[in-house]
Every structure is written in C-alpha cells, then in structure tokens.
Amino acid sequence: MQKEVQFAGFGGQGILLSAKLLAYAAMKQGYNVAWIPSYGPEMRGGTAYCTVVISDRLIGSPIIKTPGHLVAMNRPSLEKFAPAVKPGGIILINSSLIPVRSGRDDVTELVFPVNDVAIEAGTVKSANIVALSAFAAKSGLVDLETLRECIKEEFASKSKVIPINMDAFDRGVKIAQQ
C-alpha cells in the first residue's frame, strides 16, 4: 500500500504543518513516510505545497507527479494540482476561498468552508487543522486518535491553543462524516 497526499495553498495557511502532522501520525502507526515541502521565496502569502507519501514498504522515490489525494486551501492550488490527482482520489476544497469545483467526476470532492468552520472553532488560524481532520476522517489513511495526539504534541508548548485546535479537529471530522 502506498498513498500520496498533496497539501496546497499559500504561505501562512499551515500547509506544511498539516502535512507534517499527517506524516507524523502515519509514522507513529509504523508506516514509512516521506514529507516533501515546497514553498516560494516570499513565504507568507506565496505558494506553499507539500507532498506526503505513506507506505507499508520502502518508498522508492518521494517525487510524485500524480498524487492520490489533494487538500486545496486556495483556488490557484486547486487549479494547479487537481488535474493530476489519480482517479478515485479525494479532493478537499476550501469553499471559503475557492468558489469553483475541480471539474472532475472521477474523484470524491469534499467541499466545505474550511475558514468559516475554523472561525467558529475560535480562530481562522486553525483552518489547517479543520482541513486535515476532515481529510483524515474521509480518507482513513491514519487513525484519528493518533492524529489527535500528534496535534496535542505539536502544540504542547502553546497549551492555550490546544482546546481551539481540538475543537477545530472535531468539527472537521464531523463534516467529513456527514
């Protein structure tokens, strides 16, 4: 089994952190993982994307041209990466910032206002956690409780944001399960 996920958006949306958390949860479950970040030189506001490869065997190459899944947090990311997603994959679309769909009928689209849900949880900064948990719940790539623990560990030094992120996590899972 090998699964690839592309996280994409603009700098400041927590794209690399979302991917890191997914990779960490998969590692804790005993999978081989590759985490390949990419971002523009302008950082905040520039293009950011990250590929996570999860496998039960050695990963031959972390370079993936056709990912199995996509988490698109802004429109340029959807337009750039959606055509490459393998048929049967999942494309999560942040409809808070993306007014269009992928145009694909051979994938599962998970479309909801990620930013709005994050604001309901307490801050738009948790949008990446909302998207990550919704994707994880829909895809089943990692155990949700393991992912939850990874998020708590990541924010251990910022204990004030853990309850907000846990609320964001729960909201994302709930949306994916509807």
Secondary structure, 3 states (H helix, E strand, C coil): CEEEEEEEEEECCCHHHHHHHHHHHHHHCCCEEEEEEEECCCCECCEEEEEEEEECCCCCCCCCCCCCEEEECCHHHHHHHHHHCCCCCEEEEECCCCCCCCCCCCCEEEEECHHHHHHHHCCHHHHHHHHHHHHHHHHCCCCHHHHHHHHHHHCHHHHHHHHHHHHHHHHHHHHHHC
